[in-house]
Amino acid sequence: MATKHPVLALDIGGTKLAVAMVTPDGLTHGFLSEPTDKHRGPDAVIAHLFDMGTRSIAAAGIGAPHAVGISCGGPLDAAAGILTGPLHLPGWIDIPIVAMASDAFGVPAVVENDATAAVLGEHRFGAARGAEIALYLTLSTGVGGGSIIDGRLHRGAAGNGGEFGHLMVRPGGRRCECGRNGCLEAYASGTNIAVRAHELLAASDRPSTLRELPLVRAEHVSAAAAAGDPLATEIWEETTDLLGQAVTDLVNVFEPHVVVLGGGVTRSGSILLDPVRDTVRDTAMPPAAARALVTLAGLGDAVCVVGAGALALDLVEAARV
């Protein structure tokens, strides 16, 4: 049976592609997640993404989509519908993704920064529901951010505001993809947690259970830290300390009601959330520290998909007015 005004949501990540049909209640149908394999280049990845979209529509069984919403890391030009040069997708220069999706599926389409879409999804359907001021940080291949200010989505003057991953947390520190040294993303993204682990393993002969793995990923570091591995603990404590400092700065600036953490790194749960909460509680200025709730995304791994769906639902609603 068809559901009233469903939309297709597409999320383009550096590690995985995720798609689903989304209904006005925020539920996903026919959810699919598959590797991005970004080394294949934009043409092959986008063809794969649209094929996933076609399969999702069939699997959902709720009718054809009325619009397509797309989330992707920036920078991008949402008004023009173009991916201008996403940092997590090298070589993706001036990709007209909105026109391509509209042609592929025969309906209007919209694109937005992934973390901006995610904060919209969390505000409408998740952990930030109803909050007047809400911040979202995604900790994944990169680190992104989005904000709700006075109950409305904040995009910035050129549509790329909210790059919380490029807050400076360690001046002169690790090189970031943006070209600066010491950004939060250079320490707290899943990619860079793994890179730092490999570097520390190569630089010393310290014992660690991580040495038993052919390829160390961020989830291995968090699990080893939780089990008491000293080398993994060193990496993890630096990660949560710098993340906590960045969130504290954001709390001091915005005085939000809620700060939502999402993305693959947050699957580590309390070993990430608790130290970040402690840092905010102990170091943020009052009364902001007491007011801000720091929590994990209520929509879990589907947050960017639901956010992209919310954008598409708004597109449908605007067309009906």
C-alpha positions as CSV (number, residue, x, y, z in Angstrom):
1,M,0.0,0.0,0.0
2,A,1.3,3.4,-0.9
3,T,2.2,5.8,1.9
4,K,1.3,9.5,1.5
5,H,4.1,11.5,0.0
6,P,7.2,9.3,0.6
7,V,10.5,10.6,-0.5
8,L,13.9,9.0,-1.4
9,A,16.9,9.9,0.7
10,L,20.5,9.4,-0.4
11,D,23.6,9.9,1.8
12,I,27.0,10.1,0.2
13,G,29.7,9.3,2.8
14,G,33.4,8.8,2.3
15,T,33.2,5.2,3.5
16,K,29.6,4.2,2.8
17,L,26.5,5.1,0.8
18,A,23.2,4.8,2.5
19,V,19.7,5.1,1.0
20,A,16.1,4.7,2.1
21,M,12.6,5.8,1.4
22,V,11.4,8.1,4.2
23,T,7.8,8.8,5.2
24,P,6.5,12.0,6.9
25,D,6.7,10.3,10.3
26,G,10.5,10.0,9.9
27,L,10.6,6.3,9.4
28,T,12.9,4.6,6.9
29,H,11.8,1.9,4.5
30,G,14.0,-0.2,2.3
31,F,17.2,1.0,4.0
32,L,20.4,0.0,2.2
33,S,24.0,0.7,3.2
34,E,26.9,-0.3,0.9
35,P,30.6,0.7,0.6
36,T,31.3,3.9,-1.3
37,D,34.5,2.6,-2.9
38,K,35.4,6.2,-3.7
39,H,38.5,5.2,-5.6
40,R,36.2,4.4,-8.5
41,G,35.5,8.1,-9.1
42,P,32.3,10.1,-9.1
43,D,30.7,8.6,-12.2
44,A,30.8,5.0,-10.9
45,V,29.9,5.9,-7.4
46,I,26.9,8.0,-8.4
47,A,25.7,5.3,-10.7
48,H,25.9,2.9,-7.8
49,L,24.1,5.3,-5.5
50,F,21.2,5.7,-8.0
51,D,21.0,1.9,-8.4
52,M,20.8,1.6,-4.7
53,G,18.0,4.2,-4.8
54,T,16.1,2.2,-7.4
55,R,16.5,-1.0,-5.3
56,S,15.4,0.8,-2.2
57,I,12.2,2.1,-3.8
58,A,11.3,-1.5,-4.9
59,A,12.2,-2.9,-1.5
60,A,10.2,-0.3,0.4
61,G,7.0,-1.1,-1.5
62,I,5.3,2.2,-0.5
63,G,5.0,3.8,-3.9
64,A,7.2,6.1,-6.0
65,P,9.1,9.0,-4.3
66,H,7.7,12.5,-4.6
67,A,11.2,14.1,-4.2
68,V,14.8,13.2,-3.6
69,G,16.9,14.5,-0.7
70,I,20.7,14.1,-0.8
71,S,23.2,14.6,2.1
72,C,26.9,14.9,1.5
73,G,29.9,16.4,3.2
74,G,31.0,19.8,2.0
75,P,32.0,22.1,0.6
76,L,28.9,22.2,-1.7
77,D,26.6,24.8,-3.2
78,A,23.1,23.8,-2.0
79,A,21.3,26.5,-3.8
80,A,22.9,25.5,-7.1
81,G,22.7,21.8,-6.3
82,I,26.4,21.2,-6.9
83,L,29.0,19.3,-4.9
84,T,31.9,21.9,-5.4
85,G,34.6,19.8,-3.8
86,P,33.8,17.5,-0.8
87,L,36.9,17.0,1.3
88,H,36.0,13.3,1.9
89,L,35.6,12.7,-1.9
90,P,38.9,13.8,-3.6
91,G,38.3,14.6,-7.3
92,W,34.6,15.3,-7.0
93,I,34.7,18.8,-8.4
94,D,31.5,20.7,-9.4
95,I,29.3,17.7,-9.6
96,P,25.7,18.7,-10.4
97,I,24.2,16.1,-8.1
98,V,20.7,17.6,-7.8
99,A,20.2,17.8,-11.6
100,M,21.5,14.2,-11.9
101,A,19.2,12.9,-9.2
102,S,16.2,14.7,-10.6
103,D,16.9,13.3,-14.1
104,A,17.4,9.8,-12.7
105,F,14.2,9.6,-10.6
106,G,12.0,12.1,-12.4
107,V,11.2,14.2,-9.4
108,P,12.6,17.4,-7.7
109,A,15.7,17.0,-5.7
110,V,17.7,18.9,-3.1
111,V,21.2,18.6,-1.6
112,E,22.5,19.7,1.8
113,N,25.7,19.3,3.9
114,D,25.4,15.9,5.6
115,A,25.7,17.2,9.2
116,T,23.3,20.1,8.4
117,A,20.8,17.5,7.2
118,A,21.5,15.4,10.2
119,V,20.7,18.2,12.7
120,L,17.4,18.7,10.9
121,G,16.6,15.0,11.2
122,E,17.5,15.0,14.9
123,H,15.5,18.2,15.5
124,R,12.4,16.9,13.8
125,F,12.5,13.2,14.7
126,G,15.4,12.4,17.2
127,A,17.3,13.5,20.2
128,A,17.0,17.2,19.6
129,R,13.3,17.2,19.0
130,G,11.8,20.6,19.6
131,A,15.0,22.2,20.9
132,E,15.3,25.9,20.2
133,I,19.0,25.8,20.0
134,A,20.7,22.4,19.0
135,L,24.1,21.5,17.7
136,Y,25.1,18.3,15.9
137,L,28.6,16.9,15.4
138,T,29.1,13.9,13.2
139,L,32.2,11.8,13.9
140,S,32.8,9.6,10.9
141,T,35.2,9.6,7.9
142,G,35.5,13.3,8.7
143,V,34.0,15.5,11.4
144,G,31.1,17.8,10.4
145,G,28.5,19.9,12.2
146,G,25.1,21.5,11.9
147,S,23.0,23.8,14.0
148,I,19.5,24.8,14.8
149,I,19.2,28.4,16.0
150,D,15.9,29.7,17.3
151,G,14.2,26.6,16.1
152,R,15.4,27.0,12.5
153,L,18.1,25.4,10.5
154,H,21.2,27.6,10.2
155,R,23.2,27.3,7.0
156,G,25.5,30.3,7.0
157,A,25.9,33.1,4.5
158,A,27.0,30.8,1.6
159,G,25.3,27.6,2.9
160,N,28.4,25.9,4.3
161,G,28.2,27.1,7.9
162,G,28.7,24.7,10.8
163,E,32.1,23.2,9.9
164,F,32.7,22.3,13.6
165,G,35.3,19.7,12.5
166,H,37.6,22.5,11.6
167,L,37.7,24.1,15.0
168,M,41.3,24.6,16.0
169,V,42.0,22.3,19.0
170,R,45.8,21.9,18.7
171,P,47.5,24.8,17.0
172,G,50.4,23.6,14.9
173,G,49.2,20.0,15.3
174,R,48.3,17.3,12.8
175,R,47.7,18.2,9.2
176,C,44.0,18.4,8.3
177,E,42.4,17.8,4.8
178,C,41.3,21.4,4.8
179,G,44.9,22.5,4.7
180,R,45.3,23.7,8.3
181,N,47.1,22.1,11.2
182,G,45.4,21.1,14.4
183,C,41.7,20.9,13.4
184,L,39.4,18.7,15.5
185,E,38.9,16.5,12.4
186,A,42.6,15.6,12.4
187,Y,42.1,13.9,15.7
188,A,38.5,12.9,16.3
189,S,37.4,11.5,12.9
190,G,37.3,7.7,12.5
191,T,39.9,8.0,9.8
192,N,42.4,9.9,11.9
193,I,41.9,7.8,15.0
194,A,43.0,4.8,13.0
195,V,45.9,6.7,11.4
196,R,47.1,7.9,14.8
197,A,47.0,4.3,16.0
198,H,49.0,3.0,13.1
199,E,51.6,5.8,13.6
200,L,52.0,5.1,17.3
201,L,52.3,1.4,16.6
202,A,55.0,2.0,14.0
203,A,56.9,4.5,16.2
204,S,57.4,2.2,19.1
205,D,57.6,-1.4,20.2
206,R,55.1,-0.9,23.0
207,P,52.9,-4.0,23.5
208,S,49.3,-3.7,22.3
209,T,46.5,-6.0,21.2
210,L,46.1,-3.7,18.2
211,R,49.3,-5.3,16.8
212,E,47.4,-8.5,16.2
213,L,45.1,-6.8,13.6
214,P,46.0,-6.6,9.9
215,L,44.2,-3.2,9.7
216,V,43.3,-1.1,12.7
217,R,40.1,0.9,12.6
218,A,38.6,3.4,15.0
219,E,36.3,0.8,16.5
220,H,39.3,-1.4,17.3
221,V,40.9,1.5,19.2
222,S,37.8,2.2,21.3
223,A,37.3,-1.5,22.0
224,A,41.0,-2.0,23.0
225,A,40.8,1.1,25.2
226,A,37.7,-0.1,26.9
227,A,39.6,-3.4,27.6
228,G,42.5,-1.5,29.2
229,D,45.1,-1.6,26.4
230,P,47.5,1.2,27.3
231,L,48.5,2.3,23.8
232,A,44.8,2.4,22.7
233,T,43.9,4.2,25.8
234,E,46.4,6.9,25.1
235,I,44.9,7.5,21.7
236,W,41.4,7.4,22.9
237,E,41.9,9.7,25.8
238,E,43.5,12.3,23.5
239,T,40.5,11.9,21.2
240,T,37.9,12.4,23.9
241,D,39.9,15.2,25.5
242,L,40.1,17.3,22.3
243,L,36.5,16.5,21.4
244,G,35.4,17.6,24.9
245,Q,37.3,20.8,24.5
246,A,35.7,21.5,21.1
247,V,32.2,20.8,22.5
248,T,32.9,23.0,25.5
249,D,33.8,25.9,23.1
250,L,30.6,25.4,21.1
251,V,28.6,25.3,24.3
252,N,30.2,28.6,25.5
253,V,29.5,30.2,22.1
254,F,26.0,29.0,21.4
255,E,24.6,28.1,24.8
256,P,22.5,25.3,23.3
257,H,19.8,23.2,24.8
258,V,21.3,20.0,23.4
259,V,24.5,18.9,21.6
260,V,24.0,15.7,19.6
261,L,27.0,13.4,18.7
262,G,26.5,11.0,15.8
263,G,28.5,9.1,13.2
264,G,30.3,5.8,13.2
265,V,32.7,6.7,16.0
266,T,29.8,7.2,18.4
267,R,29.0,3.5,18.2
268,S,31.6,3.2,21.0
269,G,29.0,4.6,23.3
270,S,29.7,5.6,26.9
271,I,33.5,5.4,26.5
272,L,33.2,8.4,24.2
273,L,30.1,10.1,25.6
274,D,31.0,10.1,29.3
275,P,34.4,11.9,29.1
276,V,33.0,14.5,26.7
277,R,30.1,15.1,29.1
278,D,32.5,15.4,32.0
279,T,34.7,17.9,30.2
280,V,31.7,20.1,29.3
281,R,30.3,19.9,32.8
282,D,33.6,20.8,34.4
283,T,34.9,23.5,32.0
284,A,32.0,25.2,30.2
285,M,30.9,28.5,31.6
286,P,27.8,28.6,33.7
287,P,24.9,28.6,33.2
288,A,25.6,27.0,29.7
289,A,27.3,24.0,31.3
290,A,24.2,23.1,33.3
291,R,21.8,23.8,30.5
292,A,23.4,21.8,27.7
293,L,22.5,18.2,27.3
294,V,25.3,16.2,25.5
295,T,23.8,13.0,24.0
296,L,24.1,10.5,21.2
297,A,22.0,10.7,18.0
298,G,18.6,9.3,18.5
299,L,18.4,8.2,14.9
300,G,21.6,6.2,15.1
301,D,23.2,5.2,11.8
302,A,20.2,6.4,9.8
303,V,20.6,10.0,10.9
304,C,21.9,11.5,7.7
305,V,19.4,9.5,5.6
306,V,16.5,10.7,7.8
307,G,17.9,14.2,7.6
308,A,18.1,14.0,3.8
309,G,14.5,12.7,3.8
310,A,13.4,15.7,6.0
311,L,14.8,18.0,3.4
312,A,12.9,16.2,0.6
313,L,9.7,16.2,2.7
314,D,10.1,20.0,3.0
315,L,10.5,20.2,-0.7
316,V,7.3,18.3,-1.3
317,E,5.4,20.4,1.3
318,A,6.6,23.7,-0.3
319,A,5.4,22.5,-3.7
320,R,1.9,21.8,-2.2
321,V,1.6,25.3,-0.6
